Amino acid sequence: MSKEQHNGNFTDSSLLSERKRRDREERLNIVLWRQPLVTLQYFFLETLINLKEWTIKLWHRRSILVSFLLMLAVLTATYYVEGRHQQYVRYMEKKFFWCAYWVGLGILSSVGLGTGLHTFLLYLGPHIASVTLAAYECNSVDFPEPPYPDQIVCPDEEVSGGSISLWAIISKVRLEACMWGAGTAIGELPPYFMARAARLSGAEPDDEEYQEFEEMLEHAETAQDFASRAKLAVQNLVQKVGFFGILACASIPNPLFDLAGITCGHFLVPFWTFFGATLIGKAVIKMHIQAKTFRHYNVQQTYSGADGVPHRGENWLSWMFEKLVIVMVCYFILSIINSMAQSYAKRLQQKMYSEEKTK
């Protein structure tokens, strides 16, 4: 009997795995270029469900919502009421949107815009390059504001003395680079929360990286190829060393850092241990490393093909970047629509499973 029961359980498990595989393939076919009407229908239905869930969550946190609205009302009144404080309000407004811009680019870089292409190469790198070239040309970083940062103009006063130092240039772009690094740290949170929720609930998330992580844990001792060994090294470093292991992984260019977030979530590493180490590593340490790479020599080599200095108007490189960003953003929007439509398809499949179990 025990042998028959074991065979029956094995057969049921195999059938269940096969059914999940078929369901996953069916969901992956729900994309705009294959099933446009179904994809759009599922996208709108998933959007309505999400709006309903968010409304319920906000209603359960009414006190926080009311406090936020009151604070927003005070800030709005401060913004529109005339007075001496307006010069400080305008200054804070400019700094806020400037920081939010770079944080947003950092988040998009970390989540990859669906392609994994870094916004560092598209925005922060060229910005550091422009400041660097202008600093060497003007022998100063005291660019008049305005028009900086929209346009870089040399100061009217002649600056005499030695050449501009690298640290002066880094100090000039430190705010932008730190905000971009903070954005990349925020963008690393989804893999952490996904793996943590899966571990606490016992559910199997529909995520390829998490499934790859689970398979890697199962075959950890028999892994032979370099990629598997590198992933295991990251996982072991984060799991055994903790805060400083996460800090080390976040402080260097690391394409496997998503695995560090999944590892931390899977092994229930405290949130502030993970996020604190990631924030320090990416916004402080890694920022200085990347900024140093754009010193004067590297900038000249990188942009030698451009028509003049990057801050001197439009050129073919900026035009190419602009068109590339447009394509990436369009692809990002399409991927969001497809992903939400597939989420709704998964809801329908889970509902079908529940109905079959109750029969």
C-alpha angles and dihedrals in degrees: 000000000000091000092050090047090050091050090048092051091048091051092048091049091050092049091048092050091048091050092049090051092052092047091051092051089049091052093048089057090061098096133129096251093052106031107012099167095045091045093052092045093051091044093056092045091050090048091054091048091050092048090051092050093048091048091053091048091050091049090054089052097047095142093056091046093050091048090050092049091049091050089048090051091051091049091048092051090048090050097052102034111094120235146105091295092069094087090057091044092054091047093050091045092054093047092046095054091042091054093042090052093056094041089053092050089049092053091049090049093051096047087045101231084258091295106061094238112149120240084208087077092044102043120357096044094051090044091054089045092052092049091046095051092044091048092054092044094048095032086225142075095208093108113174115257113242114055090034126113093023090050130010116226127172116246117259094236116084112242115214129188136055128347122286114273126235092236091056089056092047090050090053093055098031095104094051093044094047092049091049090049091049089052091053089051091053090049090059092062100082095068089047095050092042093053093042093051091047092051094048096045098036090229125139109237119217093242126123095208093052092048089049089051092052091049090049091055091050093051098033096122096048098046111127109162122090096243093055092046091050091051091048090050091054091046093049093046093052095042098047104033097037118186096015092045091054089045091053093049092047096046097065133050099275123171089189096059091106084067089056090055092049090047092051092048093046094051092042096243107182113266097238092048090056099038095040093053091043093049094049092044097048103031098040115018101030091041092061091046092053094043091053091055089065095062117141098276095049092046092054091049094046097047100032090115095054122101097255131313114342093238092056099082138283123340138169092268095056090044090053092048091049093053091044091053091050090053092047094049091050090050089047091054091048091050091052091052092048093046094051091046090052090049090057090048088054090052089055092049092049090049089053091051091052093050091050092052092052093053 
